[in-house]
């Protein structure tokens, strides 16, 4: 066994029992620049490999001492990563197949016709090893990036979940605060609620008075003065909060050069937060100060949660102050209020006689013979849920001069239940007898209005929540599309580099498939957020459903029978055909899944209906305040999808349109959210009627269109792909996301262009001015800081009106068909895009054909 002198490449181990073969292979490989080691048999080779592992082994199939098959099995067990080229004088197919199945990189028949065959085999084998190593590194890098992005999404979800929990508790706190009737009790309760939500041990409540800020309550007494006289210095924390009219968060007062500390030594640390309480005009009338956070310092989420509680508290405190002012004059106007009541009665507890002053018969629908003339008879008319409470209150009030108002329900003898509010006053008559003067007001209308107000506020809160989630979803989808742009782009390029290597190709194709699934998820988020707008046309609903029947039948359970009942005069609608298909398919999929494995039936009905204002107000789809304009009273095209499935309870119906809410184990929770986004874009609405155990009917209402369906000609077969005319030249890419900018640059360079890149719109304009004569096309991100993509293009067009540009965006708002027809020097590209999509758009732009509508 010998070894050659070391060279920059190699080493390669040649194993052959024939010295002439070794003497032929070794010098040739050394002239090719490889370091060569040699061995005459398998035992010597294994000893040499253990000391100095080679990059490649060239072994004769039959060697002395240890035959090639045994040597090959030994290599696979100990050094599977080292590639092996097998040589043999035999060319039996079974021998060749056996070696290749065991992992041999190549099989050469001796004698070699030319040494170039050996050089080609060595070069190809080493290149494959290098590609496998590179592919493994690419795979690990992509897995790291996907894991990191997933963790960021989980972190955001945890933050939103915690914020939602805290905001829910704030709503509960506002209800508890509404039970307070005096400023003192309100102040105590308010600081307890703030202390609980912000995890603070100290704090105080001040209310503005004529002379200054008056202390109402303090959690940790001893440091807060009873009065802070006017003017309150702006350099103090309280003065700063009054001046700013917004919550003030101080991480550490000792590090605040602009604010003067109060000098109080009882703070555990220098962190505190102050919330101004404001009147309806936005003028502060009080302050809440919290300090002593158990896990300092206070953070921005504390300021947001506390600010919401302060907003609720301001309204409640205004009501408490008004109630307190009213109570001071209540005695003065008590008798006047009694005489202004709907009903007045006098009850004698000793005899149980009840005398009415007023038209009691008109109020409760009684007749003279059925009129309640005793307290026992009156109590019999009170609602069973209220009766015991009111009876106990009557017994307890016989010794009270004036009792608190009581609300209860009384049965109207003809029209159900009426709501009453009663005030009582005890009168001592001559001889010591006691009489109770009772003033009753019929507050049924007020109660109904209050219930409607509460229901409306709950709907508004829910709609605001969905609107906030829509904004968040749109932002997440945009950022997610940028991330997917980098993932799919690198996978695309990697696929080209590993062409012909099935192992890495399969792994990269799996990455591309997963990325496209994530792209579809982001698209649904954009649809829900209202940012996924597409081109619309006039659509015949009956024709649409009929054409979809074959697709529908394969999408639902075989045990489900589906019936279509088309309306005879169903109006057309204006919308995007793909989105309308998605609406129908999503609703049918939900209906089929509600039936499950049982046998059932789904009915599809279409037609037209005129909707009044009350009809539209009764719809189930949430309305976003300040965003969704009221739908007009008009004729609407309806699509009914009714199933005989399991139905939904009230909780499920209330959360039906919430994004990410699902009752399925494998659902994404975006199906109905996407339907909601599409129907909103089409200025329509929906109603949902469902009974558990019976089934569900969903009615989609879309504005009817009088326009006729435009019958487009069948598209011709696509022409053969044409190369880009005059391929080459300079392309300017502008994107504020560095990963997107880099992968876009690699794609364009792969297509044969040179690239210069910009980090924002202003830099893009400057680079275009400097390289105007060289630049053939500009690729601009739609949303960039400073100048957006469209704004940057406007400035570039001032320099060069013929500049060709591609606008790329993670949002789904493509230019309209008419806009594209008017400007054939500007195209739109939806992120994430792949290299073939970019190639197609560049070809159309640079060949002068303009942008054709994308499917």
Secondary structure, DSSP 8 states (H G I E B T S, - for coil): --B----SEEEEEEE-S-HHHHHHHHHHHHHTTEEEEEESBHHHHHHHHHHS--SEEEEESS-BSS-HHHHHHHHHHH-TTSEEEEEES---HHHHHHHHHTT-SEEEESS-S-HHHHHHHHHHHHHHHHHHHHHHHHHHHHHHHHHHHHHHHHHHHHHHHHHHHHHHHHHHHHHHHTT--SHHHHHHHHHHHHHHHHTEEEEEEEEE-SSEEEEEEESSTTSS-SEEESS--TTBHHHHHHHHTS-EEES-GGG-SSSB----S--SSS-EEEEEEE-TTS-EEEEEEEEEETTSS--HHHHHHHHHHHHHHHHHHHHHHHHHHHHHHHHHHHHHHHHTSSEEEEEETTTTEEEEES-HHHHHT--TTTS--BHHHHHHHB-HHHHHHHHHHHHHHTT-SB---EEEEEEETTTEEEEEEEEEEEEE-GGG-EEEEEEEEE-HHHHHHHHHHHHHHHHHHHHHHHHHHHHHHHHHHHHHHHHHHHHHHHHHHHHHHTTT-HHHHHHHHHHHHHHHHHHHHHHHHHHHHT------EEE-HHHHHHHHHHHHHHHS-TTEEEEEE--TT--EEEE-HHHHHHHHHHHHHHHHHHHTTS-EEEEEEEEEEEE-HHHHHT-SS---TTTS----SEEEEEEEEEE-S----HHHHHTTTSTT--SSSS--S-HHHHHHHHHHHTT-EEEEEEETTTEEEEEEEEEEE-S-----------------TT--SEEEEE-S-HHHHHHHHHHHHHTT-EEEEESSHHHHHHHHHHTTTTEEEEEEESS-SSS-HHHHHHHHHHH-TT--EEEEESS-----HHHHHH-TTEEEEESS--HHHHHHHHHHHHTT-------
